[in-house]
């Protein structure tokens, strides 16, 4: 299994790297933000179900 970056990790990389900021479209960045938010929401839901 490959070690792929999560959407949240990709967002952080883009925020600190001006070269990546120049290469990604606003729509693609917005998509990553939405995916990162969805993952965080799912984590909370999973933890609530276990607890």
Secondary structure as a PSIPRED ss2 file (coil, helix, strand):
# PSIPRED VFORMAT (PSIPRED V4.0)

   1 X C   1.000  0.000  0.000
   2 X C   1.000  0.000  0.000
   3 X C   1.000  0.000  0.000
   4 X C   1.000  0.000  0.000
   5 X C   1.000  0.000  0.000
   6 X C   1.000  0.000  0.000
   7 X H   0.000  1.000  0.000
   8 X H   0.000  1.000  0.000
   9 X H   0.000  1.000  0.000
  10 X H   0.000  1.000  0.000
  11 X H   0.000  1.000  0.000
  12 X H   0.000  1.000  0.000
  13 X H   0.000  1.000  0.000
  14 X H   0.000  1.000  0.000
  15 X H   0.000  1.000  0.000
  16 X H   0.000  1.000  0.000
  17 X C   1.000  0.000  0.000
  18 X H   0.000  1.000  0.000
  19 X H   0.000  1.000  0.000
  20 X H   0.000  1.000  0.000
  21 X H   0.000  1.000  0.000
  22 X H   0.000  1.000  0.000
  23 X H   0.000  1.000  0.000
  24 X C   1.000  0.000  0.000
  25 X C   1.000  0.000  0.000
  26 X H   0.000  1.000  0.000
  27 X H   0.000  1.000  0.000
  28 X H   0.000  1.000  0.000
  29 X H   0.000  1.000  0.000
  30 X H   0.000  1.000  0.000
  31 X H   0.000  1.000  0.000
  32 X H   0.000  1.000  0.000
  33 X H   0.000  1.000  0.000
  34 X H   0.000  1.000  0.000
  35 X H   0.000  1.000  0.000
  36 X H   0.000  1.000  0.000
  37 X H   0.000  1.000  0.000
  38 X H   0.000  1.000  0.000
  39 X H   0.000  1.000  0.000
  40 X H   0.000  1.000  0.000
  41 X H   0.000  1.000  0.000
  42 X H   0.000  1.000  0.000
  43 X H   0.000  1.000  0.000
  44 X H   0.000  1.000  0.000
  45 X H   0.000  1.000  0.000
  46 X H   0.000  1.000  0.000
  47 X H   0.000  1.000  0.000
  48 X H   0.000  1.000  0.000
  49 X H   0.000  1.000  0.000
  50 X H   0.000  1.000  0.000
  51 X C   1.000  0.000  0.000
